[in-house]
Amino acid sequence: MTVYNFNLGIGWASSGVEYAQLYRAEIFRQLGQPAKFIFMDLITSDNIEHLTHNIGFFDDEIIWIYQYFSDIKVAPTSYSLNQLESTFPTTFDRIERGKNYIRYFFEKDDIIITAYLDKKNKESVERAEFVSHGKLIRKDYYTYTKLFSEYYAPKDNKAYVYERHFFNQNGSIAFEEIVDGKNSVFKFKNQIIYGKEGLLAYMLKCFNFTTQDIIILDRATNIGSTILKYSAPAKVGVVVHAEHFNENQTDTKNILWNNFYEYQFDQADNIDFFITATLAQKKLLEYHFSKYTKLNPRIFDIPVGNLKQLYFPLENRKKHSLITASRLATEKHVDWLIKAVIKSKKYIPDLTFDIYGEGGENQKLKKIIEDNSAQNYIKLRGHVDLEHIYQKYDTYISASTSEGFGLTLMEAVGSGLPMIGFNVRYGNQTFIKNNQNGYLIPFNKSCDVEDIAVQLSNKIITLFEQHDLSDFSQNSYKIAEKYLVKEVEKRWQILINEVGVK
């Protein structure tokens, strides 16, 4: 029995979906449950192993559709400069060294080969680009051997990829991809496959599913219908990672599903189970199915995260210190928090605020901090491992207006932090109990940013001036107990048992 988990892509700054998969992988390891995590996107900017290893996956847990049909294993990059140079047909005339590359010049033939080095291991080559007579003609990608090549032709003064060759360890071609814009044809020795959907179908057939197998869809865009068509006899489940409907476009007669889940919900009679991250969302989704459809799917509520342990401070928490952690994205509204802290600083002189995470809002947030001369007490700390960081702070604060679960909220209560956030579904209402371990602030979309910042500021001031934080802290630890690994393991075992595979 194997659990196959399907996703699309992965990057250095992974989203909550990838972290949810990692937590699940750790649970399956504890249960001794074989599992594979399958990624569908073509990734050329990095070796996929570096991305998956960076977040915490094991190499043998990963399947990349473009590598599956080759005998080259998922592995870190170790292809050396000597190996690359041994493939050159002639001796290079000179080289140019940059920070992350080495450029070889073959002046007689007017060829330039640029080797781009692994970001961590400067002795290894991640890819090489071949330029002939000023035109890009090929890119080679490496792990411990050459993994695949892309071939380019000029068009409108740009280089366009028209073909890819994916290799085996001995250098033979495992399969080819003929590229025509957004369309592809895949050529194998004994067959031709049309399109990415066809390649996926072929891989699914190769898995030889049994009734003992489970397929879990974490992301299903453009792949959901193919997976359902070729999933039998395995069981199929869908994880709902976000709000499942649009509240503003829903009335007593019609519901507008989240477009990322609409297909899966419409096909609910062909899906064996759904998973929500919280009990509250499970109940609401069950209600919506009963109200707006004739379907009654099986729904489990299983936390997408877990805690290895509760984390207690090794020294006194820094007094009047706030922490938040998230992607620095618009919907996280970290700018609201900064403005609230600036207001609160007038009443709490030693107040500090540390912001962890990376994202597109970084420069905007930095500017707000600088424009208000707040650099001494509001810090952008970047993306770091927070496992032993939370317990150094007094309070966790969030301005997100929608959290399907909220991994950082779970981690914060696991370190006993009092909490401040808006009274919105689902994560805040799960991890913040008003006046017990912090404050849930009523949220009105019609309020302007200034009013919202005032509300947040008032709660910051009230929390630090009127409460003994030790009681709030103990209540956070109590909330966190149900998210310990052993408790989440039980919930996954129940699912496995109830879908009838054990």
C-alpha positions as CSV (number, residue, x, y, z in Angstrom):
1,M,0.0,0.0,0.0
2,T,1.3,3.4,-1.0
3,V,-0.1,6.9,-0.5
4,Y,0.5,9.1,-3.6
5,N,0.3,12.8,-2.9
6,F,0.0,15.1,-6.0
7,N,1.2,18.7,-6.2
8,L,2.2,21.0,-9.0
9,G,5.4,22.9,-8.2
10,I,7.7,23.8,-5.3
11,G,10.1,26.7,-4.7
12,W,12.6,27.9,-2.2
13,A,9.9,29.9,-0.4
14,S,7.3,27.1,-0.1
15,S,3.6,27.8,0.5
16,G,1.5,26.3,3.2
17,V,0.5,23.4,0.9
18,E,4.1,22.2,0.6
19,Y,4.6,22.5,4.4
20,A,1.3,20.6,4.9
21,Q,2.7,17.8,2.7
22,L,5.9,17.8,4.7
23,Y,4.1,17.4,8.0
24,R,2.1,14.6,6.4
25,A,5.3,12.9,5.2
26,E,6.7,13.0,8.8
27,I,3.5,11.4,10.1
28,F,3.6,8.7,7.5
29,R,7.2,8.0,8.4
30,Q,6.2,7.6,12.0
31,L,3.4,5.2,11.0
32,G,5.7,3.2,8.7
33,Q,3.3,4.1,5.8
34,P,5.0,4.2,2.4
35,A,4.3,7.5,0.6
36,K,5.3,9.4,-2.5
37,F,5.1,13.1,-3.2
38,I,4.6,13.8,-6.9
39,F,5.4,17.1,-8.6
40,M,4.1,18.0,-12.0
41,D,5.6,21.3,-13.0
42,L,8.6,21.5,-15.3
43,I,11.3,23.0,-13.1
44,T,14.4,24.4,-14.8
45,S,15.7,27.1,-12.4
46,D,16.9,24.5,-9.8
47,N,17.5,20.8,-9.3
48,I,14.1,19.7,-7.8
49,E,16.0,17.7,-5.1
50,H,17.5,20.9,-3.7
51,L,13.9,22.4,-3.3
52,T,12.4,19.3,-1.8
53,H,15.4,18.6,0.5
54,N,15.4,22.2,1.6
55,I,11.9,21.9,3.0
56,G,12.6,18.5,4.6
57,F,11.5,15.7,2.2
58,F,13.6,12.6,1.7
59,D,14.9,12.0,-1.8
60,D,13.2,8.6,-2.1
61,E,9.8,10.1,-1.3
62,I,9.9,12.4,-4.3
63,I,8.6,11.6,-7.8
64,W,9.1,14.3,-10.5
65,I,7.0,13.4,-13.6
66,Y,9.9,14.5,-15.9
67,Q,12.3,12.2,-14.2
68,Y,10.0,9.3,-13.5
69,F,10.6,7.6,-16.9
70,S,14.4,7.8,-16.5
71,D,16.6,5.6,-14.3
72,I,18.3,8.7,-12.9
73,K,17.4,9.0,-9.2
74,V,16.3,12.2,-7.4
75,A,19.6,13.3,-6.0
76,P,21.6,16.5,-5.1
77,T,23.8,18.1,-7.8
78,S,27.3,16.7,-7.8
79,Y,28.3,17.0,-11.5
80,S,31.8,18.4,-11.5
81,L,33.5,21.0,-13.7
82,N,35.9,18.2,-14.7
83,Q,33.1,16.1,-15.9
84,L,31.7,18.9,-17.9
85,E,35.0,19.8,-19.4
86,S,35.6,16.2,-20.4
87,T,32.6,16.5,-22.8
88,F,34.1,19.4,-24.7
89,P,35.0,18.3,-28.3
90,T,38.0,20.7,-28.4
91,T,40.1,22.7,-25.9
92,F,38.8,26.0,-24.8
93,D,40.9,29.1,-25.5
94,R,40.1,31.1,-22.3
95,I,37.7,31.2,-19.4
96,E,35.9,33.9,-17.5
97,R,35.0,33.4,-13.8
98,G,32.0,35.0,-12.2
99,K,30.5,34.6,-8.7
100,N,28.1,31.8,-9.8
101,Y,29.4,30.8,-13.2
102,I,32.4,29.9,-15.3
103,R,32.4,30.8,-19.0
104,Y,34.4,28.9,-21.6
105,F,35.4,30.5,-24.9
106,F,36.1,28.5,-28.0
107,E,37.1,31.5,-30.2
108,K,37.9,29.6,-33.5
109,D,34.4,28.1,-33.5
110,D,32.7,31.2,-32.0
111,I,31.2,29.1,-29.3
112,I,30.7,30.1,-25.6
113,I,29.7,27.6,-22.9
114,T,28.6,29.0,-19.6
115,A,28.5,26.6,-16.6
116,Y,26.2,27.8,-13.8
117,L,27.4,26.5,-10.4
118,D,25.3,25.0,-7.6
119,K,24.4,27.8,-5.2
120,K,25.8,25.9,-2.2
121,N,28.5,23.7,-3.8
122,K,30.6,25.9,-6.2
123,E,32.4,22.8,-7.4
124,S,29.3,21.4,-9.0
125,V,27.5,22.4,-12.2
126,E,23.7,22.8,-12.2
127,R,23.4,23.7,-15.9
128,A,25.4,24.7,-18.9
129,E,24.3,27.0,-21.7
130,F,25.7,26.7,-25.2
131,V,25.9,29.8,-27.4
132,S,27.0,29.5,-31.0
133,H,27.6,32.6,-33.1
134,G,25.8,34.7,-30.6
135,K,22.7,32.4,-30.5
136,L,21.6,30.2,-27.6
137,I,21.3,26.7,-29.0
138,R,21.2,24.4,-26.0
139,K,20.9,24.1,-22.2
140,D,22.0,21.0,-20.3
141,Y,20.8,20.3,-16.8
142,Y,22.7,18.1,-14.3
143,T,22.3,16.2,-11.0
144,Y,25.0,13.6,-10.6
145,T,24.9,13.1,-14.4
146,K,23.2,14.9,-17.3
147,L,19.5,14.8,-16.6
148,F,18.0,16.5,-19.6
149,S,18.8,19.0,-22.5
150,E,16.8,21.8,-24.0
151,Y,17.3,22.8,-27.7
152,Y,16.7,26.3,-28.9
153,A,16.1,28.1,-32.2
154,P,15.9,31.9,-32.8
155,K,12.6,33.5,-33.5
156,D,11.8,37.2,-33.5
157,N,15.3,37.9,-31.9
158,K,14.5,35.5,-29.0
159,A,15.5,31.9,-28.3
160,Y,12.6,29.5,-28.2
161,V,12.9,25.9,-26.9
162,Y,11.7,23.4,-29.5
163,E,12.8,20.1,-28.1
164,R,13.9,18.4,-24.8
165,H,15.8,15.1,-24.4
166,F,15.5,13.3,-21.0
167,F,18.4,10.9,-20.4
168,N,19.1,7.7,-18.6
169,Q,22.3,7.2,-16.5
170,N,24.2,5.7,-19.4
171,G,23.4,8.7,-21.6
172,S,20.8,7.1,-23.7
173,I,17.5,9.0,-24.3
174,A,14.7,7.9,-22.0
175,F,12.2,10.0,-23.9
176,E,11.9,13.2,-26.0
177,E,9.6,16.2,-25.8
178,I,8.8,18.1,-29.0
179,V,7.6,21.6,-28.0
180,D,5.4,23.8,-30.1
181,G,4.6,26.8,-28.0
182,K,2.4,25.6,-25.1
183,N,1.8,22.2,-26.8
184,S,4.0,19.2,-26.4
185,V,4.4,15.7,-27.9
186,F,6.3,13.1,-26.0
187,K,8.2,10.4,-27.9
188,F,9.1,7.1,-26.3
189,K,10.6,4.1,-28.0
190,N,7.3,2.4,-28.6
191,Q,4.8,5.1,-28.5
192,I,3.9,8.8,-28.9
193,I,2.1,10.7,-26.2
194,Y,0.2,13.9,-26.8
195,G,0.3,16.6,-24.2
196,K,1.1,16.8,-20.5
197,E,-2.2,15.2,-19.7
198,G,-1.2,12.2,-21.8
199,L,2.2,12.0,-20.0
200,L,0.4,12.0,-16.7
201,A,-2.0,9.3,-17.8
202,Y,1.0,7.2,-18.9
203,M,2.6,7.6,-15.5
204,L,-0.6,6.8,-13.6
205,K,-0.9,3.5,-15.6
206,C,2.7,2.7,-14.8
207,F,1.9,2.9,-11.1
208,N,-0.3,-0.2,-11.3
209,F,-2.6,1.0,-8.6
210,T,-4.2,-1.6,-6.3
211,T,-7.2,-1.4,-4.0
212,Q,-4.7,-0.8,-1.2
213,D,-3.4,2.4,-2.6
214,I,-4.5,6.0,-1.8
215,I,-4.2,9.1,-4.0
216,I,-4.3,12.5,-2.3
217,L,-4.8,15.6,-4.4
218,D,-3.2,18.7,-2.8
219,R,-3.4,20.7,-6.0
220,A,-5.5,19.5,-8.9
221,T,-5.4,22.4,-11.5
222,N,-5.2,20.8,-15.0
223,I,-4.5,17.4,-13.6
224,G,-7.7,16.5,-11.6
225,S,-9.7,15.0,-14.4
226,T,-6.8,12.8,-15.7
227,I,-6.1,11.5,-12.2
228,L,-9.8,10.6,-11.6
229,K,-9.9,8.9,-15.0
230,Y,-6.9,6.7,-14.3
231,S,-7.0,6.3,-10.5
232,A,-8.9,3.0,-10.3
233,P,-8.8,0.9,-8.2
234,A,-7.0,3.2,-5.8
235,K,-9.0,5.5,-3.4
236,V,-8.9,9.2,-4.1
237,G,-9.0,12.0,-1.6
238,V,-8.8,15.8,-1.8
239,V,-7.2,18.1,0.8
240,V,-9.0,21.5,1.1
241,H,-6.2,23.9,1.9
242,A,-8.1,27.2,1.8
243,E,-11.6,28.7,2.1
244,H,-13.8,26.4,0.0
245,F,-16.3,29.0,-1.2
246,N,-16.8,32.7,-2.0
247,E,-19.0,34.1,0.7
248,N,-19.8,37.3,-1.1
249,Q,-21.1,35.4,-4.2
250,T,-23.1,32.9,-2.2
251,D,-26.8,33.2,-1.4
252,T,-29.6,30.9,-0.1
253,K,-29.9,29.1,-3.4
254,N,-26.5,29.1,-5.0
255,I,-22.9,28.7,-3.8
256,L,-19.8,29.8,-5.6
257,W,-17.1,27.3,-4.8
258,N,-13.4,28.3,-4.7
259,N,-12.3,27.8,-8.3
260,F,-9.3,25.7,-7.1
261,Y,-11.8,23.1,-5.7
262,E,-14.8,23.5,-8.0
263,Y,-14.0,20.6,-10.2
264,Q,-13.3,18.3,-7.2
265,F,-16.6,19.3,-5.5
266,D,-18.5,18.8,-8.7
267,Q,-17.0,15.3,-8.9
268,A,-17.5,14.5,-5.2
269,D,-19.4,11.3,-6.1
270,N,-16.2,10.0,-7.7
271,I,-14.0,11.0,-4.8
272,D,-13.7,8.8,-1.8
273,F,-13.0,11.4,0.9
274,F,-12.2,15.1,1.5
275,I,-9.9,16.4,4.2
276,T,-10.2,19.8,5.9
277,A,-7.7,21.1,8.4
278,T,-10.2,22.1,11.1
279,L,-13.4,20.8,12.5
280,A,-15.1,24.1,11.9
281,Q,-14.5,23.9,8.1
282,K,-15.6,20.2,8.0
283,K,-18.9,21.1,9.5
284,L,-19.4,24.1,7.2
285,L,-18.4,22.1,4.1
286,E,-20.8,19.3,5.2
287,Y,-23.6,21.9,5.6
288,H,-22.8,23.4,2.1
289,F,-22.9,20.0,0.4
290,S,-26.2,19.2,2.0
291,K,-27.8,22.6,1.3
292,Y,-26.6,23.1,-2.3
293,T,-26.0,19.6,-3.7
294,K,-27.4,16.1,-3.4
295,L,-24.0,14.8,-2.5
296,N,-22.9,13.6,0.9
297,P,-19.2,13.0,0.7
298,R,-17.0,11.6,3.5
299,I,-15.1,14.4,5.1
300,F,-12.3,14.1,7.7
301,D,-10.8,16.9,9.7
302,I,-7.1,16.3,10.1
303,P,-4.7,19.1,11.1
304,V,-2.3,19.9,8.2
305,G,0.5,20.5,10.7
306,N,1.7,18.9,13.9
307,L,4.0,19.6,16.8
308,K,6.9,17.3,17.8
309,Q,6.6,18.7,21.3
310,L,5.6,21.7,23.3
311,Y,8.4,24.3,23.5
312,F,9.0,26.1,26.8
313,P,11.3,29.1,27.1
314,L,14.9,28.4,28.3
315,E,15.1,31.9,29.6
316,N,12.7,34.7,30.3
317,R,10.7,35.8,27.3
318,K,11.6,39.3,26.0
319,K,9.2,41.7,27.7
320,H,6.7,43.5,25.4
321,S,7.9,41.6,22.3
322,L,5.7,40.8,19.4
323,I,6.3,38.3,16.6
324,T,4.6,37.4,13.4
325,A,5.6,34.9,10.7
326,S,4.2,34.5,7.2
327,R,4.8,35.0,3.6
328,L,5.1,38.8,3.1
329,A,2.1,38.8,0.8
330,T,-0.7,41.4,0.4
331,E,-3.4,39.1,2.0
332,K,-1.3,38.7,5.2
333,H,-1.7,42.5,5.8
334,V,1.6,42.8,7.7
335,D,1.5,46.5,6.9
336,W,-1.5,46.8,9.2
337,L,0.5,45.2,12.0
338,I,3.4,47.6,11.5
339,K,1.1,50.6,11.7
340,A,-0.6,49.2,14.8
341,V,2.8,48.7,16.5
342,I,3.9,52.2,15.7
343,K,0.7,53.5,17.4
344,S,1.2,51.2,20.4
345,K,4.9,52.3,20.9
346,K,3.6,55.7,22.2
347,Y,2.1,53.8,25.2
348,I,4.6,50.9,25.6
349,P,8.0,52.5,25.2
350,D,10.0,49.2,25.1
351,L,7.6,47.5,22.6
352,T,9.4,45.5,19.8
353,F,8.1,43.7,16.8
354,D,9.9,41.1,14.7
355,I,8.6,40.0,11.3
356,Y,9.7,36.6,9.9
357,G,9.2,35.6,6.3
358,E,9.9,36.6,2.7
359,G,7.7,37.8,-0.1
360,G,6.7,40.4,-2.6
361,E,5.7,43.0,0.1
362,N,9.2,43.2,1.6
363,Q,10.2,46.5,0.1
364,K,6.8,48.1,0.8
365,L,7.0,47.0,4.5
366,K,10.6,48.2,4.7
367,K,9.6,51.6,3.4
368,I,6.8,52.0,6.0
369,I,9.2,51.1,8.8
370,E,11.8,53.6,7.5
371,D,9.2,56.4,6.8
372,N,8.1,56.1,10.5
373,S,11.7,55.9,11.8
374,A,10.8,52.5,13.4
375,Q,13.9,50.6,12.4
376,N,15.1,50.3,16.0
377,Y,12.0,48.4,17.2
378,I,10.4,46.8,14.1
379,K,12.7,44.3,12.3
380,L,12.3,42.3,9.1
381,R,14.0,39.1,10.0
382,G,13.7,37.1,6.8
383,H,13.0,33.4,6.4
384,V,14.5,31.3,9.2
385,D,13.7,28.1,11.1
386,L,11.4,29.2,13.9
387,E,11.3,26.0,15.9
388,H,13.3,27.5,18.8
389,I,12.4,31.1,18.1
390,Y,8.8,31.6,19.1
391,Q,9.4,30.9,22.8
392,K,11.7,33.9,23.1
393,Y,8.7,36.3,22.5
394,D,5.8,37.6,24.6
395,T,3.0,37.5,22.1
396,Y,2.1,36.4,18.5
397,I,0.1,38.7,16.3
398,S,-1.6,38.2,12.9
399,A,-3.5,40.4,10.6
400,S,-4.5,37.7,8.1
401,T,-8.2,37.8,7.2
402,S,-8.4,34.2,6.1
403,E,-6.4,31.1,7.2
404,G,-7.5,27.6,6.2
405,F,-5.4,26.4,9.2
406,G,-2.4,28.6,10.0
407,L,0.8,26.6,10.6
408,T,2.5,29.5,12.3
409,L,-0.6,29.9,14.6
410,M,-0.2,26.3,15.6
411,E,3.6,26.7,16.1
412,A,3.0,29.8,18.2
413,V,0.5,28.2,20.6
414,G,2.9,25.2,20.8
415,S,5.4,27.7,22.3
416,G,2.8,29.1,24.7
417,L,2.4,32.5,23.1
418,P,-0.6,34.6,23.8
419,M,-2.3,35.4,20.5
420,I,-3.9,38.4,18.8
421,G,-5.8,38.2,15.5
422,F,-9.1,38.8,13.7
423,N,-12.2,36.8,14.4
424,V,-12.2,35.1,11.0
425,R,-12.3,31.5,9.8
426,Y,-10.7,29.1,10.3
427,G,-7.2,29.2,11.8
428,N,-7.7,32.2,14.1
429,Q,-10.9,30.7,15.6
430,T,-9.1,27.4,16.1
431,F,-6.0,28.7,17.8
432,I,-7.2,31.9,19.5
433,K,-9.8,31.7,22.2
434,N,-11.0,35.1,23.1
435,N,-10.0,36.3,26.6
436,Q,-8.6,32.8,27.3
437,N,-5.3,32.8,25.4
438,G,-5.6,36.2,23.7
439,Y,-8.0,38.3,21.7
440,L,-10.1,37.8,18.6
441,I,-10.8,41.2,17.1
442,P,-14.1,41.7,15.2
443,F,-13.3,42.2,11.5
444,N,-15.3,44.5,9.2
445,K,-14.1,44.7,5.6
446,S,-15.6,48.1,5.3
447,C,-13.3,49.6,7.9
448,D,-10.4,51.6,6.6
449,V,-6.8,50.7,7.4
450,E,-6.5,53.5,10.0
451,D,-9.4,52.1,12.0
452,I,-8.1,48.5,11.7
453,A,-4.7,49.7,13.0
454,V,-6.3,51.4,15.9
455,Q,-8.2,48.2,16.8
456,L,-5.0,46.1,16.7
457,S,-3.2,48.7,18.7
458,N,-5.8,48.8,21.4
459,K,-5.5,45.1,21.9
460,I,-1.7,45.2,22.0
461,I,-1.9,47.8,24.7
462,T,-4.6,46.1,26.7
463,L,-2.8,42.7,26.6
464,F,0.5,44.1,27.9
465,E,-1.0,46.6,30.4
466,Q,-3.9,44.7,31.9
467,H,-3.1,41.0,31.8
468,D,-0.9,38.5,33.4
469,L,0.4,36.8,30.3
470,S,1.2,33.5,32.2
471,D,-2.5,32.5,32.2
472,F,-2.8,33.2,28.5
473,S,0.4,31.3,27.9
474,Q,-0.8,28.2,29.8
475,N,-4.1,28.2,27.8
476,S,-2.1,28.3,24.6
477,Y,-0.2,25.2,25.6
478,K,-3.5,23.4,26.4
479,I,-4.8,24.3,22.9
480,A,-1.6,23.0,21.4
481,E,-1.7,19.6,23.0
482,K,-4.2,18.2,20.4
483,Y,-1.7,19.0,17.6
484,L,1.1,16.9,19.0
485,V,2.4,14.3,16.6
486,K,0.9,11.3,18.4
487,E,-2.6,12.9,18.3
488,V,-2.4,13.7,14.6
489,E,-1.1,10.2,13.9
490,K,-4.3,8.8,15.4
491,R,-6.4,10.9,13.0
492,W,-4.5,9.7,9.9
493,Q,-4.8,6.1,11.1
494,I,-8.5,6.5,11.5
495,L,-8.7,7.8,7.9
496,I,-6.7,4.9,6.6
497,N,-8.9,2.4,8.4
498,E,-12.2,4.0,7.4
499,V,-11.4,4.1,3.7
500,G,-11.0,0.4,3.9
501,V,-7.4,-0.1,2.9
502,K,-6.2,-1.7,6.1
